[in-house]
Amino acid sequence: MVPAAGQGKRMGGQGNKLLLELAGTPILVFTLKTLELCPLIKEIIIPAARADILTIKKLVAKYSLNKVTAVVEGGAERQESVYRALQSLSTEVDSVIVHDGARPLLTLDNLNRFVEETADFEAAVMAVPLKDTVKKVDAQGRVVETPPREQLRAIQTPQIFNRNLLEKVHKLAFEQQYLATDDASLFEWQGLPVRVVEGSYENIKVTTPEDMLWAESILCRRREVPQMKIGLGYDVHALVEGRMLILGGVEIPHDKGLLGHSDADVLTHAVMDAMLGACALGDIGKHFPDSDARYKGISSLALLAEVVKLAQGEGYRLGNLDSVIVAQKPKVLPYIAQMRKNLAEILNASPDCISIKATTTEYLGFEGREEGISSQAIVCLLPV
Protein backbone atom coordinates (compact mmCIF):
# COMPACT_ATOMS: atom_id res chain seq x y z
CA MET A 1 0.00 0.00 0.00
CA VAL A 2 1.36 3.41 -0.95
CA PRO A 3 -0.85 6.16 0.52
CA ALA A 4 -0.78 9.07 -1.93
CA ALA A 5 -3.91 11.06 -1.15
CA GLY A 6 -2.32 13.79 0.97
CA GLN A 7 -2.49 17.44 -0.06
CA GLY A 8 0.98 18.45 1.11
CA LYS A 9 -0.16 21.60 2.94
CA ARG A 10 3.23 22.00 4.62
CA MET A 11 4.85 22.00 1.18
CA GLY A 12 3.34 25.42 0.49
CA GLY A 13 0.05 24.72 -1.23
CA GLN A 14 1.48 23.35 -4.50
CA GLY A 15 -1.07 20.54 -4.73
CA ASN A 16 -0.18 16.91 -4.14
CA LYS A 17 3.45 17.01 -3.10
CA LEU A 18 4.03 13.49 -4.42
CA LEU A 19 3.63 14.82 -7.95
CA LEU A 20 6.35 17.43 -7.44
CA GLU A 21 9.61 16.62 -9.16
CA LEU A 22 12.69 15.60 -7.25
CA ALA A 23 15.76 15.78 -9.50
CA GLY A 24 13.46 15.69 -12.53
CA THR A 25 11.32 12.74 -11.42
CA PRO A 26 8.03 12.85 -9.47
CA ILE A 27 8.50 11.96 -5.81
CA LEU A 28 5.90 9.21 -6.05
CA VAL A 29 7.76 7.58 -8.96
CA PHE A 30 10.97 7.39 -6.90
CA THR A 31 9.02 5.56 -4.21
CA LEU A 32 7.26 3.18 -6.59
CA LYS A 33 10.42 2.29 -8.50
CA THR A 34 12.04 0.86 -5.38
CA LEU A 35 8.95 -1.19 -4.52
CA GLU A 36 8.71 -2.35 -8.13
CA LEU A 37 12.24 -3.78 -7.95
CA CYS A 38 11.67 -5.74 -4.74
CA PRO A 39 11.25 -9.43 -5.70
CA LEU A 40 9.20 -10.11 -2.56
CA ILE A 41 6.50 -7.58 -3.50
CA LYS A 42 3.79 -8.98 -5.78
CA GLU A 43 1.36 -6.11 -6.16
CA ILE A 44 1.16 -2.40 -5.35
CA ILE A 45 -2.03 -0.50 -4.57
CA ILE A 46 -2.11 3.30 -4.46
CA PRO A 47 -4.94 5.10 -2.64
CA ALA A 48 -5.05 8.62 -4.08
CA ALA A 49 -7.20 11.74 -4.17
CA ARG A 50 -9.86 11.54 -6.88
CA ALA A 51 -8.37 14.53 -8.71
CA ASP A 52 -4.96 12.82 -8.95
CA ILE A 53 -5.99 9.30 -9.97
CA LEU A 54 -5.70 9.88 -13.73
CA THR A 55 -2.34 11.64 -13.39
CA ILE A 56 -0.96 8.81 -11.24
CA LYS A 57 -2.22 6.19 -13.69
CA LYS A 58 -0.39 8.01 -16.49
CA LEU A 59 2.82 8.01 -14.43
CA VAL A 60 2.42 4.30 -13.75
CA ALA A 61 2.17 3.67 -17.49
CA LYS A 62 4.96 6.07 -18.43
CA TYR A 63 7.47 4.52 -16.02
CA SER A 64 6.35 0.91 -16.66
CA LEU A 65 5.43 0.26 -13.02
CA ASN A 66 3.87 -3.09 -13.78
CA LYS A 67 3.30 -4.21 -10.19
CA VAL A 68 0.78 -1.42 -9.61
CA THR A 69 -2.52 -3.29 -9.83
CA ALA A 70 -4.87 -0.53 -8.68
CA VAL A 71 -5.09 3.21 -8.07
CA VAL A 72 -8.11 3.65 -5.81
CA GLU A 73 -9.79 6.67 -4.33
CA GLY A 74 -8.40 7.42 -0.89
CA GLY A 75 -10.01 9.09 2.09
CA ALA A 76 -9.72 12.33 3.99
CA GLU A 77 -7.24 10.71 6.40
CA ARG A 78 -4.32 8.39 5.75
CA GLN A 79 -5.96 5.70 7.86
CA GLU A 80 -9.09 5.78 5.73
CA SER A 81 -7.01 5.57 2.56
CA VAL A 82 -5.27 2.39 3.73
CA TYR A 83 -8.58 0.90 4.84
CA ARG A 84 -10.06 1.52 1.39
CA ALA A 85 -6.99 0.11 -0.34
CA LEU A 86 -7.23 -3.08 1.70
CA GLN A 87 -10.48 -3.82 -0.10
CA SER A 88 -8.57 -4.12 -3.40
CA LEU A 89 -6.03 -6.70 -2.22
CA SER A 90 -5.81 -10.04 -3.96
CA THR A 91 -7.18 -12.85 -1.83
CA GLU A 92 -3.88 -14.75 -1.81
CA VAL A 93 -1.99 -11.90 -0.12
CA ASP A 94 -1.18 -12.70 3.51
CA SER A 95 1.30 -9.92 4.38
CA VAL A 96 0.86 -6.22 3.69
CA ILE A 97 3.54 -3.52 3.54
CA VAL A 98 2.44 0.09 4.01
CA HIS A 99 4.97 2.64 2.79
CA ASP A 100 4.48 6.39 2.59
CA GLY A 101 4.58 7.73 -0.94
CA ALA A 102 6.49 10.69 0.52
CA ARG A 103 9.50 8.52 1.47
CA PRO A 104 11.25 8.29 -1.91
CA LEU A 105 14.74 7.59 -0.58
CA LEU A 106 14.16 4.08 0.76
CA THR A 107 16.83 1.90 -0.84
CA LEU A 108 16.18 -1.51 -2.34
CA ASP A 109 18.79 -3.07 -0.03
CA ASN A 110 17.05 -1.69 3.06
CA LEU A 111 13.64 -2.74 1.78
CA ASN A 112 14.79 -6.31 1.06
CA ARG A 113 16.46 -6.53 4.46
CA PHE A 114 13.35 -5.24 6.20
CA VAL A 115 11.07 -7.77 4.51
CA GLU A 116 13.42 -10.66 5.24
CA GLU A 117 13.97 -9.71 8.90
CA THR A 118 10.24 -9.36 9.57
CA ALA A 119 9.10 -12.59 7.96
CA ASP A 120 8.05 -14.10 11.32
CA PHE A 121 6.45 -10.96 12.80
CA GLU A 122 2.77 -10.10 12.70
CA ALA A 123 3.57 -6.39 12.84
CA ALA A 124 6.87 -4.56 12.43
CA VAL A 125 8.06 -1.05 11.67
CA MET A 126 11.26 0.54 10.47
CA ALA A 127 12.70 3.13 12.87
CA VAL A 128 15.86 5.01 13.85
CA PRO A 129 17.18 6.13 17.24
CA LEU A 130 16.59 9.77 18.10
CA LYS A 131 19.57 12.09 17.86
CA ASP A 132 18.07 14.85 19.98
CA THR A 133 16.86 14.92 23.55
CA VAL A 134 13.05 14.92 23.66
CA LYS A 135 11.01 16.66 26.34
CA LYS A 136 7.34 16.28 27.11
CA VAL A 137 5.68 19.63 27.82
CA ASP A 138 2.32 20.76 29.13
CA ALA A 139 -0.14 23.22 27.57
CA GLN A 140 1.83 26.15 28.97
CA GLY A 141 5.08 24.96 27.40
CA ARG A 142 6.61 23.78 30.68
CA VAL A 143 8.71 20.63 30.73
CA VAL A 144 6.86 17.73 32.33
CA GLU A 145 9.24 14.90 31.58
CA THR A 146 12.45 14.03 29.75
CA PRO A 147 12.05 10.44 28.50
CA PRO A 148 15.27 8.38 28.28
CA ARG A 149 16.47 8.92 24.73
CA GLU A 150 17.79 5.36 24.37
CA GLN A 151 14.21 4.10 24.68
CA LEU A 152 12.85 6.36 21.94
CA ARG A 153 12.66 5.77 18.20
CA ALA A 154 11.58 7.88 15.24
CA ILE A 155 9.15 5.65 13.36
CA GLN A 156 9.37 5.37 9.59
CA THR A 157 7.83 3.30 6.85
CA PRO A 158 7.81 0.67 5.46
CA GLN A 159 5.66 -1.09 8.04
CA ILE A 160 4.61 -4.70 7.56
CA PHE A 161 1.57 -6.53 8.93
CA ASN A 162 -0.31 -9.78 8.91
CA ARG A 163 -3.08 -9.15 6.43
CA ASN A 164 -5.92 -10.57 8.54
CA LEU A 165 -4.89 -8.67 11.65
CA LEU A 166 -4.46 -5.44 9.70
CA GLU A 167 -7.95 -5.74 8.29
CA LYS A 168 -9.33 -6.52 11.75
CA VAL A 169 -7.80 -3.47 13.49
CA HIS A 170 -8.80 -1.18 10.64
CA LYS A 171 -12.37 -2.43 10.78
CA LEU A 172 -12.51 -1.87 14.55
CA ALA A 173 -11.03 1.61 14.19
CA PHE A 174 -13.59 2.46 11.52
CA GLU A 175 -16.49 1.22 13.66
CA GLN A 176 -15.27 3.00 16.80
CA GLN A 177 -14.07 6.13 15.00
CA TYR A 178 -10.57 5.71 16.40
CA LEU A 179 -7.92 7.67 14.49
CA ALA A 180 -4.19 6.86 14.65
CA THR A 181 -1.18 8.43 12.99
CA ASP A 182 0.06 5.16 11.49
CA ASP A 183 -1.05 1.56 11.09
CA ALA A 184 1.25 0.27 13.83
CA SER A 185 -0.62 2.48 16.29
CA LEU A 186 -3.79 0.54 15.54
CA PHE A 187 -2.04 -2.68 16.58
CA GLU A 188 -0.82 -0.99 19.76
CA TRP A 189 -4.35 0.25 20.43
CA GLN A 190 -5.55 -3.36 20.42
CA GLY A 191 -2.65 -4.57 22.55
CA LEU A 192 -0.95 -6.42 19.69
CA PRO A 193 2.87 -6.56 19.66
CA VAL A 194 4.82 -4.45 17.16
CA ARG A 195 8.49 -5.12 16.50
CA VAL A 196 10.99 -2.41 15.59
CA VAL A 197 13.62 -2.99 12.90
CA GLU A 198 16.53 -0.64 12.27
CA GLY A 199 15.87 1.92 9.55
CA SER A 200 18.00 4.56 7.86
CA TYR A 201 18.41 8.26 8.58
CA GLU A 202 18.31 8.83 4.82
CA ASN A 203 14.80 7.38 4.60
CA ILE A 204 13.30 10.81 5.18
CA LYS A 205 9.71 11.87 4.68
CA VAL A 206 9.44 14.77 2.25
CA THR A 207 7.04 17.17 3.94
CA THR A 208 8.41 20.71 3.60
CA PRO A 209 10.40 22.62 0.94
CA GLU A 210 13.48 22.16 3.12
CA ASP A 211 13.02 18.39 2.87
CA MET A 212 13.21 18.67 -0.93
CA LEU A 213 16.65 20.25 -0.64
CA TRP A 214 17.74 17.59 1.83
CA ALA A 215 16.45 14.81 -0.43
CA GLU A 216 18.29 16.19 -3.45
CA SER A 217 21.52 16.39 -1.45
CA ILE A 218 21.12 12.72 -0.51
CA LEU A 219 20.52 11.78 -4.13
CA CYS A 220 23.61 13.77 -5.14
CA ARG A 221 25.68 11.87 -2.62
CA ARG A 222 24.31 8.64 -4.06
CA ARG A 223 25.12 9.98 -7.53
CA GLU A 224 21.50 9.54 -8.58
CA VAL A 225 21.22 13.21 -9.55
CA PRO A 226 23.16 14.47 -12.57
CA GLN A 227 25.82 16.96 -11.56
CA MET A 228 26.41 20.35 -13.08
CA LYS A 229 28.79 20.29 -16.06
CA ILE A 230 31.26 22.88 -17.34
CA GLY A 231 32.38 23.26 -20.96
CA LEU A 232 35.02 25.37 -22.70
CA GLY A 233 34.72 26.43 -26.33
CA TYR A 234 37.14 28.17 -28.68
CA ASP A 235 36.84 29.11 -32.35
CA VAL A 236 38.62 31.30 -34.88
CA HIS A 237 37.86 32.42 -38.42
CA ALA A 238 39.80 34.49 -40.90
CA LEU A 239 38.61 37.92 -42.00
CA VAL A 240 38.23 38.26 -45.78
CA GLU A 241 36.64 40.69 -48.20
CA GLY A 242 33.31 39.88 -49.77
CA ARG A 243 31.78 38.21 -46.71
CA MET A 244 29.25 39.46 -44.15
CA LEU A 245 30.44 39.76 -40.58
CA ILE A 246 28.05 37.85 -38.33
CA LEU A 247 28.60 37.68 -34.57
CA GLY A 248 26.01 36.26 -32.19
CA GLY A 249 23.50 36.26 -35.03
CA VAL A 250 23.95 40.01 -35.61
CA GLU A 251 25.15 41.40 -38.94
CA ILE A 252 27.79 44.02 -38.15
CA PRO A 253 28.81 46.60 -40.78
CA HIS A 254 32.48 46.11 -41.71
CA ASP A 255 34.63 45.99 -44.83
CA LYS A 256 35.46 42.32 -44.15
CA GLY A 257 33.58 39.25 -42.98
CA LEU A 258 34.50 35.89 -41.52
CA LEU A 259 35.39 33.02 -43.83
CA GLY A 260 33.70 29.70 -43.27
CA HIS A 261 31.39 26.97 -44.59
CA SER A 262 28.45 28.35 -42.61
CA ASP A 263 27.98 32.02 -41.78
CA ALA A 264 31.23 31.64 -39.73
CA ASP A 265 29.70 33.19 -36.60
CA VAL A 266 32.74 32.67 -34.44
CA LEU A 267 31.01 33.59 -31.18
CA THR A 268 28.14 31.17 -31.67
CA HIS A 269 30.59 28.47 -32.74
CA ALA A 270 32.51 28.88 -29.48
CA VAL A 271 29.27 28.55 -27.53
CA MET A 272 28.34 25.41 -29.47
CA ASP A 273 31.76 23.93 -28.84
CA ALA A 274 31.50 24.66 -25.12
CA MET A 275 28.11 22.95 -24.82
CA LEU A 276 29.22 19.90 -26.79
CA GLY A 277 32.34 19.70 -24.68
CA ALA A 278 30.42 19.87 -21.43
CA CYS A 279 28.36 16.86 -22.56
CA ALA A 280 31.42 15.04 -23.95
CA LEU A 281 29.79 14.94 -27.38
CA GLY A 282 32.80 15.91 -29.47
CA ASP A 283 33.16 19.17 -31.37
CA ILE A 284 31.37 21.17 -34.05
CA GLY A 285 33.18 19.46 -36.91
CA LYS A 286 31.90 16.07 -35.78
CA HIS A 287 28.27 17.13 -35.91
CA PHE A 288 28.33 19.75 -38.67
CA PRO A 289 31.22 18.90 -41.03
CA ASP A 290 32.19 21.47 -43.67
CA SER A 291 31.98 18.68 -46.24
CA ASP A 292 28.21 18.56 -45.81
CA ALA A 293 26.37 20.79 -48.28
CA ARG A 294 23.41 21.11 -45.88
CA TYR A 295 25.42 23.46 -43.73
CA LYS A 296 26.77 25.74 -46.48
CA GLY A 297 25.87 29.32 -45.58
CA ILE A 298 23.59 28.21 -42.75
CA SER A 299 22.95 30.47 -39.79
CA SER A 300 25.01 29.36 -36.82
CA LEU A 301 22.03 30.11 -34.59
CA ALA A 302 20.21 27.24 -36.33
CA LEU A 303 23.17 24.98 -35.58
CA LEU A 304 23.16 26.15 -31.96
CA ALA A 305 19.51 25.13 -31.71
CA GLU A 306 20.53 21.61 -32.73
CA VAL A 307 23.25 21.58 -30.05
CA VAL A 308 20.68 22.64 -27.47
CA LYS A 309 18.58 19.60 -28.43
CA LEU A 310 21.62 17.35 -28.07
CA ALA A 311 22.29 18.73 -24.59
CA GLN A 312 18.65 18.26 -23.63
CA GLY A 313 18.91 14.68 -24.81
CA GLU A 314 21.71 14.23 -22.30
CA GLY A 315 19.49 15.72 -19.59
CA TYR A 316 21.02 19.20 -19.45
CA ARG A 317 20.09 22.82 -19.98
CA LEU A 318 22.11 26.03 -19.91
CA GLY A 319 22.79 27.50 -16.48
CA ASN A 320 24.86 30.43 -17.68
CA LEU A 321 27.29 31.46 -20.41
CA ASP A 322 30.37 33.65 -20.25
CA SER A 323 32.10 34.50 -23.52
CA VAL A 324 34.56 36.89 -25.09
CA ILE A 325 35.09 38.13 -28.65
CA VAL A 326 38.69 38.97 -29.51
CA ALA A 327 38.89 41.48 -32.40
CA GLN A 328 40.92 44.58 -33.11
CA LYS A 329 38.18 45.89 -35.38
CA PRO A 330 35.30 46.54 -35.65
CA LYS A 331 34.00 47.74 -32.30
CA VAL A 332 31.25 45.31 -31.32
CA LEU A 333 30.05 46.90 -28.07
CA PRO A 334 26.97 48.54 -29.69
CA TYR A 335 25.76 45.11 -30.84
CA ILE A 336 26.29 43.03 -27.69
CA ALA A 337 22.80 43.58 -26.29
CA GLN A 338 21.22 42.11 -29.44
CA MET A 339 23.73 39.23 -29.42
CA ARG A 340 22.75 38.37 -25.85
CA LYS A 341 19.09 38.45 -26.81
CA ASN A 342 19.67 36.20 -29.84
CA LEU A 343 21.66 33.62 -27.91
CA ALA A 344 19.27 33.67 -24.94
CA GLU A 345 16.34 32.88 -27.21
CA ILE A 346 18.05 29.86 -28.75
CA LEU A 347 19.47 28.67 -25.41
CA ASN A 348 16.08 28.93 -23.65
CA ALA A 349 17.64 31.20 -21.04
CA SER A 350 17.28 34.70 -19.72
CA PRO A 351 19.61 37.33 -21.22
CA ASP A 352 20.78 37.85 -17.63
CA CYS A 353 22.43 34.44 -17.90
CA ILE A 354 24.30 35.39 -21.08
CA SER A 355 27.58 37.28 -20.77
CA ILE A 356 29.36 38.54 -23.88
CA LYS A 357 32.51 40.62 -23.60
CA ALA A 358 34.77 42.09 -26.27
CA THR A 359 38.45 42.88 -26.20
CA THR A 360 41.35 43.74 -28.50
CA THR A 361 44.89 42.39 -28.41
CA GLU A 362 46.55 45.81 -28.61
CA TYR A 363 47.54 45.02 -32.23
CA LEU A 364 49.27 41.77 -31.25
CA GLY A 365 48.71 38.45 -33.04
CA PHE A 366 46.41 37.66 -35.93
CA GLU A 367 43.51 39.43 -34.23
CA GLY A 368 45.61 42.54 -33.75
CA ARG A 369 46.68 42.47 -37.38
CA GLU A 370 42.98 42.20 -38.34
CA GLU A 371 43.57 38.87 -40.04
CA GLY A 372 40.83 37.12 -38.10
CA ILE A 373 38.59 37.08 -35.06
CA SER A 374 38.56 34.52 -32.26
CA SER A 375 36.09 33.78 -29.51
CA GLN A 376 36.08 31.81 -26.28
CA ALA A 377 33.10 30.60 -24.26
CA ILE A 378 32.51 28.84 -20.98
CA VAL A 379 29.14 27.30 -20.19
CA CYS A 380 27.65 25.87 -17.05
CA LEU A 381 25.05 23.19 -17.79
CA LEU A 382 22.48 22.13 -15.20
CA PRO A 383 20.29 19.01 -15.06
CA VAL A 384 16.97 19.50 -16.82
matplotlib code that plots the C-alpha trace (Angstrom):
import matplotlib.pyplot as plt

x = [0.0, 1.4, -0.9, -0.8, -3.9, -2.3, -2.5, 1.0, -0.2, 3.2, 4.8, 3.3, 0.1, 1.5, -1.1, -0.2, 3.5, 4.0, 3.6, 6.3, 9.6, 12.7, 15.8, 13.5, 11.3, 8.0, 8.5, 5.9, 7.8, 11.0, 9.0, 7.3, 10.4, 12.0, 8.9, 8.7, 12.2, 11.7, 11.3, 9.2, 6.5, 3.8, 1.4, 1.2, -2.0, -2.1, -4.9, -5.0, -7.2, -9.9, -8.4, -5.0, -6.0, -5.7, -2.3, -1.0, -2.2, -0.4, 2.8, 2.4, 2.2, 5.0, 7.5, 6.4, 5.4, 3.9, 3.3, 0.8, -2.5, -4.9, -5.1, -8.1, -9.8, -8.4, -10.0, -9.7, -7.2, -4.3, -6.0, -9.1, -7.0, -5.3, -8.6, -10.1, -7.0, -7.2, -10.5, -8.6, -6.0, -5.8, -7.2, -3.9, -2.0, -1.2, 1.3, 0.9, 3.5, 2.4, 5.0, 4.5, 4.6, 6.5, 9.5, 11.2, 14.7, 14.2, 16.8, 16.2, 18.8, 17.1, 13.6, 14.8, 16.5, 13.3, 11.1, 13.4, 14.0, 10.2, 9.1, 8.1, 6.5, 2.8, 3.6, 6.9, 8.1, 11.3, 12.7, 15.9, 17.2, 16.6, 19.6, 18.1, 16.9, 13.1, 11.0, 7.3, 5.7, 2.3, -0.1, 1.8, 5.1, 6.6, 8.7, 6.9, 9.2, 12.5, 12.0, 15.3, 16.5, 17.8, 14.2, 12.9, 12.7, 11.6, 9.2, 9.4, 7.8, 7.8, 5.7, 4.6, 1.6, -0.3, -3.1, -5.9, -4.9, -4.5, -8.0, -9.3, -7.8, -8.8, -12.4, -12.5, -11.0, -13.6, -16.5, -15.3, -14.1, -10.6, -7.9, -4.2, -1.2, 0.1, -1.1, 1.3, -0.6, -3.8, -2.0, -0.8, -4.4, -5.5, -2.7, -0.9, 2.9, 4.8, 8.5, 11.0, 13.6, 16.5, 15.9, 18.0, 18.4, 18.3, 14.8, 13.3, 9.7, 9.4, 7.0, 8.4, 10.4, 13.5, 13.0, 13.2, 16.7, 17.7, 16.4, 18.3, 21.5, 21.1, 20.5, 23.6, 25.7, 24.3, 25.1, 21.5, 21.2, 23.2, 25.8, 26.4, 28.8, 31.3, 32.4, 35.0, 34.7, 37.1, 36.8, 38.6, 37.9, 39.8, 38.6, 38.2, 36.6, 33.3, 31.8, 29.3, 30.4, 28.0, 28.6, 26.0, 23.5, 24.0, 25.2, 27.8, 28.8, 32.5, 34.6, 35.5, 33.6, 34.5, 35.4, 33.7, 31.4, 28.4, 28.0, 31.2, 29.7, 32.7, 31.0, 28.1, 30.6, 32.5, 29.3, 28.3, 31.8, 31.5, 28.1, 29.2, 32.3, 30.4, 28.4, 31.4, 29.8, 32.8, 33.2, 31.4, 33.2, 31.9, 28.3, 28.3, 31.2, 32.2, 32.0, 28.2, 26.4, 23.4, 25.4, 26.8, 25.9, 23.6, 23.0, 25.0, 22.0, 20.2, 23.2, 23.2, 19.5, 20.5, 23.2, 20.7, 18.6, 21.6, 22.3, 18.6, 18.9, 21.7, 19.5, 21.0, 20.1, 22.1, 22.8, 24.9, 27.3, 30.4, 32.1, 34.6, 35.1, 38.7, 38.9, 40.9, 38.2, 35.3, 34.0, 31.2, 30.0, 27.0, 25.8, 26.3, 22.8, 21.2, 23.7, 22.8, 19.1, 19.7, 21.7, 19.3, 16.3, 18.0, 19.5, 16.1, 17.6, 17.3, 19.6, 20.8, 22.4, 24.3, 27.6, 29.4, 32.5, 34.8, 38.5, 41.3, 44.9, 46.6, 47.5, 49.3, 48.7, 46.4, 43.5, 45.6, 46.7, 43.0, 43.6, 40.8, 38.6, 38.6, 36.1, 36.1, 33.1, 32.5, 29.1, 27.6, 25.1, 22.5, 20.3, 17.0]
y = [0.0, 3.4, 6.2, 9.1, 11.1, 13.8, 17.4, 18.4, 21.6, 22.0, 22.0, 25.4, 24.7, 23.3, 20.5, 16.9, 17.0, 13.5, 14.8, 17.4, 16.6, 15.6, 15.8, 15.7, 12.7, 12.9, 12.0, 9.2, 7.6, 7.4, 5.6, 3.2, 2.3, 0.9, -1.2, -2.4, -3.8, -5.7, -9.4, -10.1, -7.6, -9.0, -6.1, -2.4, -0.5, 3.3, 5.1, 8.6, 11.7, 11.5, 14.5, 12.8, 9.3, 9.9, 11.6, 8.8, 6.2, 8.0, 8.0, 4.3, 3.7, 6.1, 4.5, 0.9, 0.3, -3.1, -4.2, -1.4, -3.3, -0.5, 3.2, 3.6, 6.7, 7.4, 9.1, 12.3, 10.7, 8.4, 5.7, 5.8, 5.6, 2.4, 0.9, 1.5, 0.1, -3.1, -3.8, -4.1, -6.7, -10.0, -12.9, -14.8, -11.9, -12.7, -9.9, -6.2, -3.5, 0.1, 2.6, 6.4, 7.7, 10.7, 8.5, 8.3, 7.6, 4.1, 1.9, -1.5, -3.1, -1.7, -2.7, -6.3, -6.5, -5.2, -7.8, -10.7, -9.7, -9.4, -12.6, -14.1, -11.0, -10.1, -6.4, -4.6, -1.0, 0.5, 3.1, 5.0, 6.1, 9.8, 12.1, 14.9, 14.9, 14.9, 16.7, 16.3, 19.6, 20.8, 23.2, 26.1, 25.0, 23.8, 20.6, 17.7, 14.9, 14.0, 10.4, 8.4, 8.9, 5.4, 4.1, 6.4, 5.8, 7.9, 5.6, 5.4, 3.3, 0.7, -1.1, -4.7, -6.5, -9.8, -9.1, -10.6, -8.7, -5.4, -5.7, -6.5, -3.5, -1.2, -2.4, -1.9, 1.6, 2.5, 1.2, 3.0, 6.1, 5.7, 7.7, 6.9, 8.4, 5.2, 1.6, 0.3, 2.5, 0.5, -2.7, -1.0, 0.3, -3.4, -4.6, -6.4, -6.6, -4.5, -5.1, -2.4, -3.0, -0.6, 1.9, 4.6, 8.3, 8.8, 7.4, 10.8, 11.9, 14.8, 17.2, 20.7, 22.6, 22.2, 18.4, 18.7, 20.2, 17.6, 14.8, 16.2, 16.4, 12.7, 11.8, 13.8, 11.9, 8.6, 10.0, 9.5, 13.2, 14.5, 17.0, 20.4, 20.3, 22.9, 23.3, 25.4, 26.4, 28.2, 29.1, 31.3, 32.4, 34.5, 37.9, 38.3, 40.7, 39.9, 38.2, 39.5, 39.8, 37.9, 37.7, 36.3, 36.3, 40.0, 41.4, 44.0, 46.6, 46.1, 46.0, 42.3, 39.2, 35.9, 33.0, 29.7, 27.0, 28.3, 32.0, 31.6, 33.2, 32.7, 33.6, 31.2, 28.5, 28.9, 28.6, 25.4, 23.9, 24.7, 22.9, 19.9, 19.7, 19.9, 16.9, 15.0, 14.9, 15.9, 19.2, 21.2, 19.5, 16.1, 17.1, 19.8, 18.9, 21.5, 18.7, 18.6, 20.8, 21.1, 23.5, 25.7, 29.3, 28.2, 30.5, 29.4, 30.1, 27.2, 25.0, 26.2, 25.1, 21.6, 21.6, 22.6, 19.6, 17.4, 18.7, 18.3, 14.7, 14.2, 15.7, 19.2, 22.8, 26.0, 27.5, 30.4, 31.5, 33.7, 34.5, 36.9, 38.1, 39.0, 41.5, 44.6, 45.9, 46.5, 47.7, 45.3, 46.9, 48.5, 45.1, 43.0, 43.6, 42.1, 39.2, 38.4, 38.4, 36.2, 33.6, 33.7, 32.9, 29.9, 28.7, 28.9, 31.2, 34.7, 37.3, 37.9, 34.4, 35.4, 37.3, 38.5, 40.6, 42.1, 42.9, 43.7, 42.4, 45.8, 45.0, 41.8, 38.5, 37.7, 39.4, 42.5, 42.5, 42.2, 38.9, 37.1, 37.1, 34.5, 33.8, 31.8, 30.6, 28.8, 27.3, 25.9, 23.2, 22.1, 19.0, 19.5]
z = [0.0, -0.9, 0.5, -1.9, -1.1, 1.0, -0.1, 1.1, 2.9, 4.6, 1.2, 0.5, -1.2, -4.5, -4.7, -4.1, -3.1, -4.4, -7.9, -7.4, -9.2, -7.3, -9.5, -12.5, -11.4, -9.5, -5.8, -6.1, -9.0, -6.9, -4.2, -6.6, -8.5, -5.4, -4.5, -8.1, -8.0, -4.7, -5.7, -2.6, -3.5, -5.8, -6.2, -5.4, -4.6, -4.5, -2.6, -4.1, -4.2, -6.9, -8.7, -8.9, -10.0, -13.7, -13.4, -11.2, -13.7, -16.5, -14.4, -13.8, -17.5, -18.4, -16.0, -16.7, -13.0, -13.8, -10.2, -9.6, -9.8, -8.7, -8.1, -5.8, -4.3, -0.9, 2.1, 4.0, 6.4, 5.8, 7.9, 5.7, 2.6, 3.7, 4.8, 1.4, -0.3, 1.7, -0.1, -3.4, -2.2, -4.0, -1.8, -1.8, -0.1, 3.5, 4.4, 3.7, 3.5, 4.0, 2.8, 2.6, -0.9, 0.5, 1.5, -1.9, -0.6, 0.8, -0.8, -2.3, 0.0, 3.1, 1.8, 1.1, 4.5, 6.2, 4.5, 5.2, 8.9, 9.6, 8.0, 11.3, 12.8, 12.7, 12.8, 12.4, 11.7, 10.5, 12.9, 13.8, 17.2, 18.1, 17.9, 20.0, 23.5, 23.7, 26.3, 27.1, 27.8, 29.1, 27.6, 29.0, 27.4, 30.7, 30.7, 32.3, 31.6, 29.8, 28.5, 28.3, 24.7, 24.4, 24.7, 21.9, 18.2, 15.2, 13.4, 9.6, 6.9, 5.5, 8.0, 7.6, 8.9, 8.9, 6.4, 8.5, 11.7, 9.7, 8.3, 11.8, 13.5, 10.6, 10.8, 14.5, 14.2, 11.5, 13.7, 16.8, 15.0, 16.4, 14.5, 14.7, 13.0, 11.5, 11.1, 13.8, 16.3, 15.5, 16.6, 19.8, 20.4, 20.4, 22.5, 19.7, 19.7, 17.2, 16.5, 15.6, 12.9, 12.3, 9.6, 7.9, 8.6, 4.8, 4.6, 5.2, 4.7, 2.2, 3.9, 3.6, 0.9, 3.1, 2.9, -0.9, -0.6, 1.8, -0.4, -3.4, -1.4, -0.5, -4.1, -5.1, -2.6, -4.1, -7.5, -8.6, -9.5, -12.6, -11.6, -13.1, -16.1, -17.3, -21.0, -22.7, -26.3, -28.7, -32.4, -34.9, -38.4, -40.9, -42.0, -45.8, -48.2, -49.8, -46.7, -44.2, -40.6, -38.3, -34.6, -32.2, -35.0, -35.6, -38.9, -38.2, -40.8, -41.7, -44.8, -44.2, -43.0, -41.5, -43.8, -43.3, -44.6, -42.6, -41.8, -39.7, -36.6, -34.4, -31.2, -31.7, -32.7, -29.5, -27.5, -29.5, -28.8, -25.1, -24.8, -26.8, -24.7, -21.4, -22.6, -23.9, -27.4, -29.5, -31.4, -34.0, -36.9, -35.8, -35.9, -38.7, -41.0, -43.7, -46.2, -45.8, -48.3, -45.9, -43.7, -46.5, -45.6, -42.8, -39.8, -36.8, -34.6, -36.3, -35.6, -32.0, -31.7, -32.7, -30.1, -27.5, -28.4, -28.1, -24.6, -23.6, -24.8, -22.3, -19.6, -19.4, -20.0, -19.9, -16.5, -17.7, -20.4, -20.3, -23.5, -25.1, -28.7, -29.5, -32.4, -33.1, -35.4, -35.7, -32.3, -31.3, -28.1, -29.7, -30.8, -27.7, -26.3, -29.4, -29.4, -25.9, -26.8, -29.8, -27.9, -24.9, -27.2, -28.7, -25.4, -23.7, -21.0, -19.7, -21.2, -17.6, -17.9, -21.1, -20.8, -23.9, -23.6, -26.3, -26.2, -28.5, -28.4, -28.6, -32.2, -31.2, -33.0, -35.9, -34.2, -33.7, -37.4, -38.3, -40.0, -38.1, -35.1, -32.3, -29.5, -26.3, -24.3, -21.0, -20.2, -17.1, -17.8, -15.2, -15.1, -16.8]

ax = plt.figure().add_subplot(projection="3d")
ax.plot(x, y, z, "-o")
ax.set_aspect("equal")
plt.show()
